[in-house]
Amino acid sequence: MPIVLNCENEPCPNPVLRCKRLLDEQTPQKMEVIVDNEAAMDNVRRYLASKGMRIDDTRKDGTLWTITASSQAPQASQAPQEVSSGAAPADQAAQAGPEACPVCVPKILVFLAADTIGQGDETLGARLMGNFLNTLPELGDSLWRIIMVNGAVKLATAANPAIEALKKLEAAGVSILVCGTCLEFFQLMDQKEVGQVTNMLDVVTSQQLADKVITI
């Protein structure tokens, strides 16, 4: 029988945190997660997949989504892969050289909390935001991730002039995360055209992992 997590009426990021707690404390072969909004559904699916779980089914019944996932861990009866040298896999990774080092290029996180820059005039503020996003490529490979919360999620919609700049950044390999709770609040979930739906756990861990955070 699958382990069932009923997260109905639980705010972000509780559904993802409950999934994290379950995976940390147990090794479920199969689990079902029940949520009551699309943002939570997207976040749970993405989190479980990132932890090696296979998403078997996602179904909607009325106002509830049920995500069914199962473990992809190899069976104990499978023979371990042979290592050609005497070193353990972890040792081999350590010997991979500078190319394998994840900290060789600093990670810059850009945190956007509004769709305009500054106060005084909204039209000018929107123009400044567009100029800012168009200039971000100058950071080069250091630009790691852009997170958008509150009014900044409007930048990720088709109606916003900034969408083309964001699409170019994403195509260049920049990770873009868009707050799911904020999309739901502004009723923009179906208008998002760039980035992945995210939650507050992603926001916190991203700030922890980043070498530098630029907040606008």
Contacts in CASP RR format, 6 or more apart in sequence:
PFRMAT RR
TARGET T0000
AUTHOR 0000-0000-0000
METHOD contacts of the structure
MODEL  1
MPIVLNCENEPCPNPVLRCKRLLDEQTPQKMEVIVDNEAAMDNVRRYLAS
KGMRIDDTRKDGTLWTITASSQAPQASQAPQEVSSGAAPADQAAQAGPEA
CPVCVPKILVFLAADTIGQGDETLGARLMGNFLNTLPELGDSLWRIIMVN
GAVKLATAANPAIEALKKLEAAGVSILVCGTCLEFFQLMDQKEVGQVTNM
LDVVTSQQLADKVITI
1 30 0 8 1.000
2 28 0 8 1.000
2 30 0 8 1.000
2 31 0 8 1.000
2 32 0 8 1.000
2 68 0 8 1.000
3 22 0 8 1.000
3 26 0 8 1.000
3 28 0 8 1.000
3 30 0 8 1.000
3 31 0 8 1.000
3 32 0 8 1.000
4 31 0 8 1.000
4 32 0 8 1.000
4 33 0 8 1.000
4 34 0 8 1.000
5 15 0 8 1.000
5 18 0 8 1.000
5 19 0 8 1.000
5 22 0 8 1.000
5 31 0 8 1.000
5 32 0 8 1.000
5 33 0 8 1.000
5 34 0 8 1.000
6 34 0 8 1.000
7 14 0 8 1.000
7 15 0 8 1.000
7 18 0 8 1.000
7 33 0 8 1.000
7 34 0 8 1.000
7 35 0 8 1.000
7 36 0 8 1.000
7 40 0 8 1.000
7 44 0 8 1.000
8 34 0 8 1.000
8 35 0 8 1.000
8 36 0 8 1.000
8 64 0 8 1.000
9 36 0 8 1.000
10 18 0 8 1.000
10 35 0 8 1.000
10 40 0 8 1.000
11 181 0 8 1.000
12 39 0 8 1.000
12 40 0 8 1.000
12 43 0 8 1.000
12 180 0 8 1.000
12 181 0 8 1.000
12 199 0 8 1.000
12 200 0 8 1.000
13 43 0 8 1.000
13 199 0 8 1.000
13 200 0 8 1.000
13 201 0 8 1.000
13 202 0 8 1.000
15 33 0 8 1.000
15 35 0 8 1.000
15 40 0 8 1.000
15 43 0 8 1.000
15 44 0 8 1.000
16 40 0 8 1.000
16 43 0 8 1.000
16 44 0 8 1.000
16 47 0 8 1.000
16 199 0 8 1.000
16 201 0 8 1.000
17 201 0 8 1.000
18 33 0 8 1.000
19 31 0 8 1.000
19 33 0 8 1.000
19 44 0 8 1.000
19 47 0 8 1.000
19 48 0 8 1.000
20 47 0 8 1.000
20 201 0 8 1.000
22 28 0 8 1.000
22 31 0 8 1.000
23 51 0 8 1.000
23 53 0 8 1.000
27 71 0 8 1.000
27 73 0 8 1.000
28 71 0 8 1.000
29 70 0 8 1.000
29 71 0 8 1.000
30 68 0 8 1.000
30 69 0 8 1.000
30 70 0 8 1.000
30 71 0 8 1.000
31 53 0 8 1.000
31 68 0 8 1.000
31 69 0 8 1.000
31 70 0 8 1.000
32 66 0 8 1.000
32 67 0 8 1.000
32 68 0 8 1.000
32 69 0 8 1.000
33 44 0 8 1.000
33 48 0 8 1.000
33 66 0 8 1.000
33 67 0 8 1.000
33 69 0 8 1.000
34 64 0 8 1.000
34 65 0 8 1.000
34 66 0 8 1.000
35 41 0 8 1.000
35 44 0 8 1.000
35 64 0 8 1.000
35 65 0 8 1.000
35 67 0 8 1.000
36 63 0 8 1.000
36 64 0 8 1.000
36 65 0 8 1.000
37 65 0 8 1.000
37 184 0 8 1.000
38 65 0 8 1.000
38 184 0 8 1.000
38 189 0 8 1.000
39 180 0 8 1.000
39 181 0 8 1.000
39 183 0 8 1.000
39 184 0 8 1.000
39 189 0 8 1.000
39 197 0 8 1.000
39 199 0 8 1.000
40 65 0 8 1.000
40 199 0 8 1.000
41 58 0 8 1.000
41 65 0 8 1.000
41 67 0 8 1.000
42 180 0 8 1.000
42 196 0 8 1.000
42 197 0 8 1.000
43 180 0 8 1.000
43 197 0 8 1.000
43 198 0 8 1.000
43 199 0 8 1.000
43 202 0 8 1.000
44 67 0 8 1.000
45 55 0 8 1.000
45 58 0 8 1.000
45 67 0 8 1.000
46 196 0 8 1.000
46 197 0 8 1.000
47 201 0 8 1.000
48 55 0 8 1.000
48 67 0 8 1.000
48 69 0 8 1.000
49 55 0 8 1.000
52 71 0 8 1.000
52 72 0 8 1.000
53 69 0 8 1.000
53 70 0 8 1.000
53 71 0 8 1.000
53 72 0 8 1.000
54 69 0 8 1.000
54 70 0 8 1.000
54 71 0 8 1.000
54 72 0 8 1.000
55 67 0 8 1.000
55 68 0 8 1.000
55 69 0 8 1.000
56 68 0 8 1.000
56 69 0 8 1.000
56 70 0 8 1.000
57 66 0 8 1.000
57 67 0 8 1.000
57 68 0 8 1.000
58 65 0 8 1.000
58 66 0 8 1.000
58 67 0 8 1.000
58 68 0 8 1.000
59 65 0 8 1.000
59 66 0 8 1.000
60 66 0 8 1.000
83 89 0 8 1.000
83 92 0 8 1.000
85 92 0 8 1.000
87 95 0 8 1.000
93 100 0 8 1.000
98 104 0 8 1.000
103 211 0 8 1.000
105 141 0 8 1.000
105 142 0 8 1.000
106 142 0 8 1.000
106 211 0 8 1.000
106 212 0 8 1.000
107 142 0 8 1.000
107 144 0 8 1.000
107 145 0 8 1.000
107 209 0 8 1.000
107 210 0 8 1.000
107 211 0 8 1.000
107 212 0 8 1.000
108 139 0 8 1.000
108 142 0 8 1.000
108 143 0 8 1.000
108 144 0 8 1.000
108 210 0 8 1.000
108 211 0 8 1.000
108 212 0 8 1.000
108 213 0 8 1.000
108 214 0 8 1.000
109 144 0 8 1.000
109 145 0 8 1.000
109 146 0 8 1.000
109 147 0 8 1.000
109 206 0 8 1.000
109 207 0 8 1.000
109 210 0 8 1.000
109 212 0 8 1.000
109 213 0 8 1.000
109 214 0 8 1.000
110 136 0 8 1.000
110 143 0 8 1.000
110 145 0 8 1.000
110 146 0 8 1.000
110 147 0 8 1.000
110 213 0 8 1.000
110 214 0 8 1.000
110 216 0 8 1.000
111 147 0 8 1.000
111 149 0 8 1.000
111 207 0 8 1.000
111 213 0 8 1.000
111 214 0 8 1.000
111 215 0 8 1.000
111 216 0 8 1.000
112 146 0 8 1.000
112 147 0 8 1.000
112 148 0 8 1.000
112 149 0 8 1.000
112 152 0 8 1.000
112 155 0 8 1.000
112 216 0 8 1.000
113 149 0 8 1.000
113 150 0 8 1.000
113 151 0 8 1.000
113 152 0 8 1.000
113 215 0 8 1.000
113 216 0 8 1.000
114 129 0 8 1.000
114 150 0 8 1.000
114 151 0 8 1.000
114 152 0 8 1.000
114 216 0 8 1.000
115 126 0 8 1.000
115 129 0 8 1.000
115 151 0 8 1.000
115 152 0 8 1.000
115 153 0 8 1.000
115 154 0 8 1.000
115 155 0 8 1.000
115 160 0 8 1.000
115 162 0 8 1.000
116 122 0 8 1.000
116 125 0 8 1.000
116 126 0 8 1.000
116 128 0 8 1.000
116 129 0 8 1.000
117 125 0 8 1.000
117 128 0 8 1.000
117 129 0 8 1.000
117 132 0 8 1.000
117 216 0 8 1.000
118 125 0 8 1.000
118 128 0 8 1.000
126 161 0 8 1.000
126 162 0 8 1.000
129 155 0 8 1.000
129 162 0 8 1.000
129 216 0 8 1.000
130 161 0 8 1.000
130 162 0 8 1.000
130 165 0 8 1.000
132 216 0 8 1.000
133 155 0 8 1.000
133 162 0 8 1.000
133 165 0 8 1.000
133 166 0 8 1.000
133 169 0 8 1.000
134 165 0 8 1.000
136 143 0 8 1.000
136 146 0 8 1.000
136 165 0 8 1.000
136 169 0 8 1.000
136 174 0 8 1.000
137 143 0 8 1.000
137 168 0 8 1.000
137 169 0 8 1.000
137 172 0 8 1.000
143 169 0 8 1.000
143 174 0 8 1.000
144 174 0 8 1.000
144 175 0 8 1.000
144 210 0 8 1.000
145 174 0 8 1.000
145 175 0 8 1.000
145 176 0 8 1.000
145 177 0 8 1.000
145 206 0 8 1.000
145 210 0 8 1.000
146 166 0 8 1.000
146 169 0 8 1.000
146 174 0 8 1.000
146 175 0 8 1.000
146 176 0 8 1.000
146 177 0 8 1.000
147 176 0 8 1.000
147 177 0 8 1.000
147 179 0 8 1.000
147 198 0 8 1.000
147 202 0 8 1.000
147 203 0 8 1.000
147 206 0 8 1.000
148 155 0 8 1.000
148 156 0 8 1.000
148 176 0 8 1.000
148 177 0 8 1.000
148 178 0 8 1.000
148 179 0 8 1.000
148 182 0 8 1.000
149 179 0 8 1.000
149 182 0 8 1.000
149 203 0 8 1.000
150 179 0 8 1.000
150 182 0 8 1.000
151 182 0 8 1.000
151 186 0 8 1.000
152 182 0 8 1.000
153 178 0 8 1.000
153 179 0 8 1.000
153 180 0 8 1.000
153 182 0 8 1.000
153 183 0 8 1.000
153 186 0 8 1.000
153 188 0 8 1.000
153 192 0 8 1.000
154 160 0 8 1.000
154 186 0 8 1.000
154 188 0 8 1.000
155 162 0 8 1.000
155 163 0 8 1.000
155 166 0 8 1.000
156 163 0 8 1.000
156 166 0 8 1.000
156 176 0 8 1.000
156 178 0 8 1.000
156 188 0 8 1.000
156 192 0 8 1.000
156 193 0 8 1.000
156 194 0 8 1.000
156 195 0 8 1.000
157 163 0 8 1.000
157 188 0 8 1.000
157 191 0 8 1.000
157 192 0 8 1.000
157 193 0 8 1.000
158 191 0 8 1.000
158 193 0 8 1.000
159 191 0 8 1.000
163 193 0 8 1.000
163 194 0 8 1.000
166 176 0 8 1.000
166 194 0 8 1.000
166 195 0 8 1.000
167 193 0 8 1.000
167 194 0 8 1.000
169 176 0 8 1.000
170 176 0 8 1.000
170 194 0 8 1.000
170 195 0 8 1.000
175 196 0 8 1.000
176 194 0 8 1.000
176 195 0 8 1.000
176 196 0 8 1.000
177 195 0 8 1.000
177 196 0 8 1.000
177 197 0 8 1.000
177 198 0 8 1.000
177 202 0 8 1.000
177 203 0 8 1.000
177 206 0 8 1.000
178 192 0 8 1.000
178 194 0 8 1.000
178 195 0 8 1.000
178 196 0 8 1.000
178 197 0 8 1.000
178 198 0 8 1.000
179 197 0 8 1.000
179 198 0 8 1.000
179 199 0 8 1.000
179 203 0 8 1.000
180 189 0 8 1.000
180 197 0 8 1.000
180 198 0 8 1.000
180 199 0 8 1.000
181 199 0 8 1.000
181 200 0 8 1.000
183 189 0 8 1.000
183 192 0 8 1.000
183 197 0 8 1.000
189 197 0 8 1.000
207 213 0 8 1.000
END
